[in-house]
């Protein structure tokens, strides 16, 4: 029997095949006898607090869905309604992408609660395509196949699956064309959308969810895309989509529609029966008018004007009609309890964490190689700044002014290294949407993404500019040319960079706004710079403020670099420097009532700045502090990435 015939039979009013004596834990039809895949939802309520503080304090719940029920069979199932009616919310609940704390009711797959692997075995295509622009169509699809198909499946079979998906979605002509970035043009919008769908179809999901699949597409491309989805539905897949106002050619392809208004069901059934239902209510769809437009006009907020001030409450009409009761049987309480005990609590991935880290890391490397602009700019800017600072402080002398200039050079080195990490926000925020989508769809674990990007993306992008620019700056300024001191300098600046990069990553994980994350990072860096020790002498601050220095990345870096460079050096005016051995004659020069010593040691300066320097531990305390800072920030970033909402 064809899928269309099955849909017409199951979604019609002929329910002679319903086995009512088997409805204790099933929806209308016994799955073992008819073998038809279906997804049903019963009495779904969804209310979220307008204010939610860490899940502990909640204020003013907003009801988004109320008592919504329905059933979806293989084919094209559309969820329609005016803006704000709850279409996407219902789609996300069916796809297990909403916080279950706020959901009441039940969702059954083949008459049983959804399994723990539900998100891994179903596909979800979001409204805004999330694809890696530097990869080709084939590479993006293969990335999905590599992670979401079984580990024991050979690479050859995975590539065959990818080729099958490419052919099915009509992507052969652009299979090896890159998706495209802001710097390089790639495939068209329709081809991007089909690529995204192919990435989900490569795992052969029983259910495919799509949120506004025609957004941004022209009419011709939209119709062709829906025809492809229609063919996929005819192969036995349940295609569920939220769509706003489709044209007639698209509406005519739907096997069933669900109409929502203010979070309540107005109608759920076949498209043919929808016209008959509204006709039975006294509202005949005019000839040559798009039924989708007609339905939405009836249930829109301005329905009073459309119906000449005749009030109509469509949700109440439908709830009290026999149609809904015939389609969805009321479930006993124990079924809801059973759902709660079997609710999705974890996700079983098709591949292990080591393979996921390898695949994500491989993609990251490929992305860096194909889009080197950001990396090269960082190296170039770091080099230019280093040369400028090197020229300003070129070959510093061992004079009092040389001591002051050394302190200034160290401060500028740290400042550049810290503030350069603000660029990490843009890169992180750009990939955050991609990460949320892929993790929600069961591509990989959070830990796999985190470690792959930490090892392959974060460290090279941050450390390489330091090795280039920092080395230039070190030798141009005339710092001590000892390998041990140079090594400590490179180590300190590298750890400083990693610690500083933790702040934009942390704030980027906390908020979704690039502007807010940038502002928080800038405020944090400026505050730390104030307590760095150069702009204000820490020893002159009140005792209750001095502790802030230990929270400053600037201060910790400056302490280590200052001890490394200044300890053991003697600074005096050239005319008082002895000949041969470089020693200084300690004398006092009088300028009026002021006596100035001709000799100043690095230790004297360190003491004036409140920097401990007596033993070896004092040198490494700053490095240890920076390392702990980096670890704490990166761990917090990882934790936030785990708890961030992944509804898409």
MARLUM-615542 format. One record per residue (C-alpha): residue in one letter; residue number from 1; z, x, y. Coordinates in pm, whole numbers, plus 50000, padded with zeros to 5 digits. Layout:
N
  type  seq     pz     px     py
     A  NUM      Z      X      Y
...
REM end
This chain:
648
  type  seq     pz     px     py
     X    1  50000  50000  50000
     X    2  49906  50141  50343
     X    3  50178  50222  50591
     X    4  50048  49964  50838
     X    5  50066  49694  50570
     X    6  50420  49801  50483
     X    7  50522  49787  50848
     X    8  50374  49444  50898
     X    9  50554  49314  50592
     X   10  50888  49469  50671
     X   11  50886  49390  51042
     X   12  50759  49035  51000
     X   13  50986  48737  50949
     X   14  50918  48744  50575
     X   15  51234  48898  50432
     X   16  51201  48759  50082
     X   17  51242  49112  49946
     X   18  51590  49149  50096
     X   19  51856  49184  49827
     X   20  52157  49034  50002
     X   21  52388  49108  49708
     X   22  52331  49481  49770
     X   23  52419  49481  50141
     X   24  52765  49632  50104
     X   25  52642  49975  50212
     X   26  52274  49929  50292
     X   27  52048  49784  50552
     X   28  51832  49490  50437
     X   29  51627  49662  50162
     X   30  51741  49871  49868
     X   31  51586  50213  49916
     X   32  51579  50304  49549
     X   33  51356  50006  49468
     X   34  51110  50008  49758
     X   35  51107  50385  49829
     X   36  51043  50327  50200
     X   37  51201  50561  50456
     X   38  51387  50388  50738
     X   39  51639  50456  51011
     X   40  51873  50179  51117
     X   41  52135  50153  51389
     X   42  52406  49887  51419
     X   43  52611  49767  51715
     X   44  52572  50090  51911
     X   45  52796  50115  52219
     X   46  52781  50422  52439
     X   47  53007  50466  52740
     X   48  53071  50795  52916
     X   49  53340  50878  53175
     X   50  53210  50937  53524
     X   51  53464  51218  53552
     X   52  53558  51423  53247
     X   53  53785  51727  53289
     X   54  53759  51934  52971
     X   55  53779  51616  52764
     X   56  54145  51566  52860
     X   57  54132  51363  53182
     X   58  53875  51084  53209
     X   59  53808  50833  53483
     X   60  53592  50522  53513
     X   61  53378  50476  53206
     X   62  53014  50391  53261
     X   63  52862  50164  52995
     X   64  52512  50283  52911
     X   65  52442  50103  52581
     X   66  52607  49785  52457
     X   67  52575  49625  52114
     X   68  52229  49771  52044
     X   69  52091  49725  51692
     X   70  51756  49780  51527
     X   71  51558  49942  51248
     X   72  51268  50190  51247
     X   73  51007  50229  50972
     X   74  50720  50478  50922
     X   75  50466  50456  51201
     X   76  50483  50458  51581
     X   77  50810  50309  51709
     X   78  50836  50287  52087
     X   79  51153  50239  52292
     X   80  51061  50085  52626
     X   81  51240  49954  52930
     X   82  51277  49996  53307
     X   83  51421  50313  53454
     X   84  51791  50339  53371
     X   85  51773  50095  53080
     X   86  51902  50353  52827
     X   87  51578  50454  52649
     X   88  51644  50826  52630
     X   89  52014  50770  52556
     X   90  51929  50555  52254
     X   91  51671  50813  52141
     X   92  51930  51091  52165
     X   93  52189  50890  51973
     X   94  51943  50823  51691
     X   95  51858  51195  51687
     X   96  52231  51291  51674
     X   97  52213  51465  52012
     X   98  52486  51280  52198
     X   99  52859  51345  52196
     X  100  52987  51128  51912
     X  101  53324  51087  52088
     X  102  53162  50831  52316
     X  103  52961  50646  52050
     X  104  53072  50335  51864
     X  105  52867  50180  51585
     X  106  52666  50343  51311
     X  107  52330  50504  51243
     X  108  52200  50507  50886
     X  109  51914  50703  50735
     X  110  51780  50537  50419
     X  111  52088  50311  50413
     X  112  52330  50607  50417
     X  113  52513  50798  50692
     X  114  52310  51085  50830
     X  115  52368  51414  50650
     X  116  52505  51730  50807
     X  117  52155  51874  50806
     X  118  52004  51581  50996
     X  119  51919  51778  51311
     X  120  51768  52056  51101
     X  121  51540  51828  50899
     X  122  51417  51612  51186
     X  123  51200  51702  51484
     X  124  51270  51644  51853
     X  125  51017  51695  52132
     X  126  51175  51691  52477
     X  127  51006  51566  52792
     X  128  50961  51909  52950
     X  129  50800  52145  52700
     X  130  51018  52446  52612
     X  131  50788  52721  52488
     X  132  50779  53100  52518
     X  133  50494  53152  52762
     X  134  50409  53506  52654
     X  135  50349  53398  52294
     X  136  50030  53237  52167
     X  137  50013  52886  52025
     X  138  50013  53024  51670
     X  139  50303  53262  51740
     X  140  50520  52984  51883
     X  141  50458  52765  51580
     X  142  50518  53056  51342
     X  143  50846  53130  51520
     X  144  50960  52778  51430
     X  145  50836  52815  51072
     X  146  51006  53153  51027
     X  147  51346  53013  51116
     X  148  51333  52655  50990
     X  149  51159  52693  50657
     X  150  51352  52826  50359
     X  151  51420  53198  50341
     X  152  51279  53218  49989
     X  153  50943  53081  50105
     X  154  50688  53359  50129
     X  155  50533  53461  50459
     X  156  50193  53360  50323
     X  157  50311  53003  50256
     X  158  50472  52982  50598
     X  159  50147  53089  50763
     X  160  49964  52826  50560
     X  161  50205  52564  50693
     X  162  50142  52689  51045
     X  163  49766  52668  50996
     X  164  49800  52315  50862
     X  165  50000  52209  51168
     X  166  49743  52371  51400
     X  167  49459  52184  51234
     X  168  49647  51854  51230
     X  169  49720  51875  51605
     X  170  49367  51987  51693
     X  171  49472  52330  51823
     X  172  49222  52551  51640
     X  173  49028  52635  51956
     X  174  49336  52766  52137
     X  175  49541  52888  51839
     X  176  49543  53249  51961
     X  177  49568  53171  52333
     X  178  49896  53243  52508
     X  179  50093  52943  52636
     X  180  50102  53089  52986
     X  181  50362  53189  53244
     X  182  50399  53175  53622
     X  183  50203  53501  53635
     X  184  49928  53423  53382
     X  185  49737  53102  53317
     X  186  49747  52970  52960
     X  187  49671  52651  52772
     X  188  49651  52304  52928
     X  189  49936  52055  52954
     X  190  49809  51849  52663
     X  191  49776  52159  52447
     X  192  50130  52264  52537
     X  193  50258  51922  52431
     X  194  50066  51939  52102
     X  195  50199  52290  52040
     X  196  50552  52163  52089
     X  197  50487  51880  51842
     X  198  50333  52125  51594
     X  199  50649  52337  51609
     X  200  50843  52033  51490
     X  201  50587  51914  51235
     X  202  50572  52253  51062
     X  203  50895  52166  50877
     X  204  50749  51830  50764
     X  205  51031  51618  50914
     X  206  51085  51262  50791
     X  207  51162  51156  51148
     X  208  51005  51285  51469
     X  209  51167  51198  51803
     X  210  50975  51229  52131
     X  211  51106  51179  52484
     X  212  50832  51060  52721
     X  213  50550  51240  52533
     X  214  50283  51137  52785
     X  215  50461  51270  53095
     X  216  50234  51495  53300
     X  217  49923  51414  53096
     X  218  49610  51244  53222
     X  219  49514  50909  53069
     X  220  49249  51050  52833
     X  221  49476  51331  52703
     X  222  49767  51089  52662
     X  223  49562  50849  52449
     X  224  49429  51131  52230
     X  225  49784  51261  52177
     X  226  49905  50916  52075
     X  227  49615  50881  51831
     X  228  49726  51205  51666
     X  229  50082  51074  51643
     X  230  49947  50750  51499
     X  231  49779  50942  51216
     X  232  50102  51133  51150
     X  233  50290  50804  51132
     X  234  50041  50669  50883
     X  235  50129  50960  50655
     X  236  50478  50816  50613
     X  237  50660  50974  50907
     X  238  50892  50776  51132
     X  239  50778  50848  51487
     X  240  51030  50729  51748
     X  241  50955  50777  52116
     X  242  51101  50676  52448
     X  243  50818  50584  52681
     X  244  50825  50419  53021
     X  245  50510  50214  53084
     X  246  50218  50292  52851
     X  247  49864  50181  52920
     X  248  49712  49916  52692
     X  249  49519  50166  52475
     X  250  49850  50335  52393
     X  251  50050  50014  52354
     X  252  49793  49889  52106
     X  253  49874  50187  51878
     X  254  50244  50102  51844
     X  255  50367  49959  51515
     X  256  50696  49839  51664
     X  257  50863  49828  52003
     X  258  51221  49811  52120
     X  259  51271  49666  52467
     X  260  51591  49749  52654
     X  261  51739  49616  52977
     X  262  52061  49755  53125
     X  263  52153  49908  52791
     X  264  52106  49590  52587
     X  265  51835  49481  52345
     X  266  51572  49242  52477
     X  267  51345  49260  52174
     X  268  51297  49471  51860
     X  269  51007  49419  51621
     X  270  50628  49450  51588
     X  271  50403  49448  51892
     X  272  50224  49134  51765
     X  273  50549  48946  51724
     X  274  50665  49056  52070
     X  275  50387  48853  52233
     X  276  50474  48556  52012
     X  277  50847  48590  52088
     X  278  50805  48580  52466
     X  279  50552  48301  52429
     X  280  50812  48100  52235
     X  281  51049  48154  52526
     X  282  50797  47998  52762
     X  283  50634  48312  52900
     X  284  50275  48354  52785
     X  285  50116  48694  52836
     X  286  49804  48634  53047
     X  287  49470  48734  52901
     X  288  49341  49076  53002
     X  289  49689  49188  53107
     X  290  49861  49483  52947
     X  291  50146  49338  52735
     X  292  50359  49645  52813
     X  293  50332  49574  53187
     X  294  50398  49206  53127
     X  295  50713  49271  52921
     X  296  50856  49522  53166
     X  297  50786  49293  53460
     X  298  50983  49021  53284
     X  299  51290  49233  53224
     X  300  51282  49457  53533
     X  301  51544  49435  53804
     X  302  51304  49243  54028
     X  303  51247  48974  53763
     X  304  51384  48709  54000
     X  305  51092  48763  54239
     X  306  50841  48775  53954
     X  307  50967  48448  53806
     X  308  51000  48270  54137
     X  309  51380  48276  54143
     X  310  51422  48139  53791
     X  311  51721  48333  53638
     X  312  51666  48468  53287
     X  313  51914  48667  53077
     X  314  51690  48826  52815
     X  315  51956  49023  52622
     X  316  52166  48708  52573
     X  317  51862  48510  52466
     X  318  51771  48770  52204
     X  319  52123  48818  52070
     X  320  52159  48446  52008
     X  321  51817  48411  51854
     X  322  51763  48419  51480
     X  323  51524  48713  51501
     X  324  51790  48979  51542
     X  325  52017  48834  51276
     X  326  51733  48828  51027
     X  327  51644  49190  51096
     X  328  51988  49350  51106
     X  329  52276  49235  50891
     X  330  52631  49274  51024
     X  331  52803  49561  50846
     X  332  53159  49546  50706
     X  333  53428  49756  50873
     X  334  53454  50001  50585
     X  335  53095  50113  50648
     X  336  53187  50227  50998
     X  337  53493  50410  50865
     X  338  53275  50579  50606
     X  339  53035  50690  50881
     X  340  53318  50846  51078
     X  341  53433  51046  50776
     X  342  53077  51163  50708
     X  343  52979  51222  51069
     X  344  52787  51536  51153
     X  345  53043  51813  51193
     X  346  52829  52118  51120
     X  347  52471  52222  51068
     X  348  52330  52398  50765
     X  349  52048  52628  50869
     X  350  51746  52712  50658
     X  351  51790  53087  50719
     X  352  52089  53320  50740
     X  353  52226  53476  51058
     X  354  52073  53819  50990
     X  355  51722  53679  50955
     X  356  51771  53460  51262
     X  357  51886  53759  51468
     X  358  51585  53961  51349
     X  359  51333  53685  51431
     X  360  51483  53606  51773
     X  361  51508  53977  51851
     X  362  51147  54034  51750
     X  363  51037  53757  51985
     X  364  51249  53905  52265
     X  365  51087  54247  52222
     X  366  50741  54093  52220
     X  367  50824  53897  52534
     X  368  50946  54212  52712
     X  369  50632  54407  52617
     X  370  50394  54131  52727
     X  371  50584  54051  53045
     X  372  50714  54387  53172
     X  373  50708  54290  53541
     X  374  51081  54223  53574
     X  375  51180  54536  53382
     X  376  50942  54762  53573
     X  377  51056  54618  53907
     X  378  51418  54690  53819
     X  379  51335  55051  53731
     X  380  51120  55088  54044
     X  381  51382  54938  54279
     X  382  51659  55144  54121
     X  383  51449  55459  54159
     X  384  51362  55388  54524
     X  385  51723  55314  54620
     X  386  51836  55627  54437
     X  387  51585  55841  54626
     X  388  51689  55690  54962
     X  389  52059  55750  54889
     X  390  51977  56097  54760
     X  391  51798  56179  55087
     X  392  52085  56042  55297
     X  393  52345  56242  55105
     X  394  52119  56530  55009
     X  395  52305  56833  54864
     X  396  52647  56756  55008
     X  397  52853  57055  55122
     X  398  53214  57128  55036
     X  399  53336  57038  55384
     X  400  53562  56754  55502
     X  401  53250  56562  55602
     X  402  53111  56637  55255
     X  403  53424  56483  55105
     X  404  53378  56168  55314
     X  405  53010  56150  55224
     X  406  53087  56192  54853
     X  407  53319  55893  54872
     X  408  53048  55696  55051
     X  409  52783  55795  54797
     X  410  53007  55688  54508
     X  411  53070  55353  54676
     X  412  52697  55296  54733
     X  413  52617  55391  54374
     X  414  52862  55133  54241
     X  415  52750  54869  54493
     X  416  52383  54899  54395
     X  417  52461  54891  54024
     X  418  52682  54583  54059
     X  419  52467  54373  54292
     X  420  52147  54458  54104
     X  421  52282  54246  53819
     X  422  52240  53925  54018
     X  423  51884  53928  53886
     X  424  52031  53855  53542
     X  425  52097  53497  53657
     X  426  51730  53412  53699
     X  427  51629  53551  53359
     X  428  51922  53384  53186
     X  429  51875  53045  53352
     X  430  51504  53055  53268
     X  431  51580  53098  52898
     X  432  51883  52870  52891
     X  433  51678  52549  52856
     X  434  51477  52710  52575
     X  435  51798  52819  52400
     X  436  51961  52474  52428
     X  437  51654  52302  52287
     X  438  51603  52545  51999
     X  439  51970  52555  51904
     X  440  51994  52174  51914
     X  441  51688  52152  51688
     X  442  51845  52383  51431
     X  443  51630  52691  51489
     X  444  51918  52939  51492
     X  445  52290  52983  51541
     X  446  52437  53061  51881
     X  447  52559  53397  51749
     X  448  52207  53496  51641
     X  449  52065  53424  51986
     X  450  52357  53595  52160
     X  451  52348  53919  51961
     X  452  51968  53943  51962
     X  453  51949  53914  52339
     X  454  52255  54135  52390
     X  455  52115  54421  52184
     X  456  51748  54395  52276
     X  457  51733  54231  52616
     X  458  52056  54290  52809
     X  459  52124  54656  52732
     X  460  51771  54797  52779
     X  461  51710  54602  53100
     X  462  52041  54710  53251
     X  463  52086  55060  53109
     X  464  51733  55200  53152
     X  465  51733  55172  53535
     X  466  52072  55349  53539
     X  467  51941  55640  53334
     X  468  51644  55682  53568
     X  469  51787  55601  53912
     X  470  52138  55724  53842
     X  471  52016  56065  53730
     X  472  51800  56106  54040
     X  473  52089  56008  54266
     X  474  52338  56236  54089
     X  475  52140  56557  54127
     X  476  51998  56486  54474
     X  477  52345  56433  54619
     X  478  52463  56762  54472
     X  479  52740  56632  54251
     X  480  52898  56881  54013
     X  481  52634  57008  53772
     X  482  52840  57012  53458
     X  483  52714  56833  53151
     X  484  53056  56680  53075
     X  485  53090  56537  53427
     X  486  52731  56411  53425
     X  487  52793  56242  53088
     X  488  53108  56071  53221
     X  489  52911  55959  53528
     X  490  52634  55802  53315
     X  491  52887  55639  53081
     X  492  53086  55494  53370
     X  493  52785  55357  53555
     X  494  52646  55209  53232
     X  495  52971  55029  53147
     X  496  52996  54916  53511
     X  497  52651  54762  53488
     X  498  52731  54580  53163
     X  499  53063  54452  53302
     X  500  52896  54334  53623
     X  501  52616  54160  53431
     X  502  52884  53958  53252
     X  503  52953  53754  53566
     X  504  52603  53606  53615
     X  505  52586  53538  53240
     X  506  52925  53366  53247
     X  507  52844  53154  53551
     X  508  52498  53078  53416
     X  509  52662  52943  53101
     X  510  52906  52732  53302
     X  511  52662  52556  53535
     X  512  52301  52440  53518
     X  513  52218  52515  53881
     X  514  52067  52852  53966
     X  515  52189  52821  54327
     X  516  52550  52753  54222
     X  517  52551  53037  53969
     X  518  52408  53277  54231
     X  519  52667  53171  54489
     X  520  52957  53215  54248
     X  521  52829  53558  54147
     X  522  52783  53670  54508
     X  523  53131  53550  54611
     X  524  53286  53730  54312
     X  525  53105  54057  54386
     X  526  53192  54052  54758
     X  527  53560  53984  54682
     X  528  53566  54272  54434
     X  529  53391  54498  54685
     X  530  53662  54431  54946
     X  531  53925  54551  54700
     X  532  53712  54847  54589
     X  533  53916  55091  54797
     X  534  53663  55214  55056
     X  535  53653  54921  55300
     X  536  54032  54899  55300
     X  537  54289  55150  55179
     X  538  54465  54985  54886
     X  539  54796  55159  54964
     X  540  54813  54984  55303
     X  541  54787  54635  55152
     X  542  55097  54422  55089
     X  543  55243  54473  54742
     X  544  55163  54115  54642
     X  545  54792  54183  54709
     X  546  54754  54529  54556
     X  547  54733  54399  54199
     X  548  54391  54247  54274
     X  549  54241  54598  54261
     X  550  54275  54594  53883
     X  551  54047  54288  53866
     X  552  53776  54460  54068
     X  553  53484  54617  53885
     X  554  53422  54819  54203
     X  555  53774  54964  54201
     X  556  53773  55056  53833
     X  557  53435  55229  53865
     X  558  53526  55408  54188
     X  559  53853  55536  54040
     X  560  53676  55696  53744
     X  561  53383  55838  53942
     X  562  53613  55972  54215
     X  563  53841  56152  53969
     X  564  53539  56285  53780
     X  565  53375  56426  54094
     X  566  53659  56516  54331
     X  567  53937  56652  54112
     X  568  53944  57030  54133
     X  569  53722  57058  54443
     X  570  53837  57217  54768
     X  571  53683  57113  55099
     X  572  53705  57324  55415
     X  573  53502  57404  55725
     X  574  53235  57668  55670
     X  575  53384  57912  55923
     X  576  53711  57917  55729
     X  577  53556  57958  55387
     X  578  53623  58300  55236
     X  579  53342  58525  55123
     X  580  53257  58600  54763
     X  581  53491  58378  54568
     X  582  53443  58059  54771
     X  583  53812  58022  54855
     X  584  53930  57878  55184
     X  585  54174  58012  55440
     X  586  54426  57738  55504
     X  587  54482  57708  55878
     X  588  54556  57434  56128
     X  589  54327  57349  56418
     X  590  54475  57174  56721
     X  591  54284  56910  56916
     X  592  54524  56811  57190
     X  593  54828  56669  57017
     X  594  54645  56640  56680
     X  595  54664  56914  56416
     X  596  54386  56917  56155
     X  597  54405  57129  55841
     X  598  54103  57341  55765
     X  599  54149  57278  55394
     X  600  54152  56950  55201
     X  601  54144  56916  54825
     X  602  54001  56638  54614
     X  603  54351  56570  54483
     X  604  54478  56511  54839
     X  605  54206  56250  54896
     X  606  54277  56078  54562
     X  607  54646  56058  54651
     X  608  54569  55908  54993
     X  609  54355  55640  54822
     X  610  54628  55555  54570
     X  611  54419  55683  54276
     X  612  54626  55838  53992
     X  613  54473  56163  53869
     X  614  54748  56371  53708
     X  615  54642  56348  53344
     X  616  54335  56286  53131
     X  617  54432  55925  53067
     X  618  54388  55841  53435
     X  619  54022  55945  53410
     X  620  53952  55725  53108
     X  621  54167  55430  53219
     X  622  53890  55305  53447
     X  623  53627  55331  53172
     X  624  53857  55147  52931
     X  625  53921  54879  53192
     X  626  53548  54830  53252
     X  627  53482  54816  52879
     X  628  53754  54550  52833
     X  629  53611  54360  53131
     X  630  53265  54363  52974
     X  631  53398  54249  52636
     X  632  53604  53964  52784
     X  633  53314  53834  52997
     X  634  53064  53852  52712
     X  635  53306  53678  52473
     X  636  53363  53402  52729
     X  637  52986  53369  52770
     X  638  52946  53335  52395
     X  639  53222  53071  52378
     X  640  53061  52871  52660
     X  641  52722  52890  52490
     X  642  52881  52742  52179
     X  643  53045  52450  52360
     X  644  52768  52382  52613
     X  645  52611  52039  52568
     X  646  52303  52068  52350
     X  647  52179  51713  52370
     X  648  51819  51830  52404
REM end
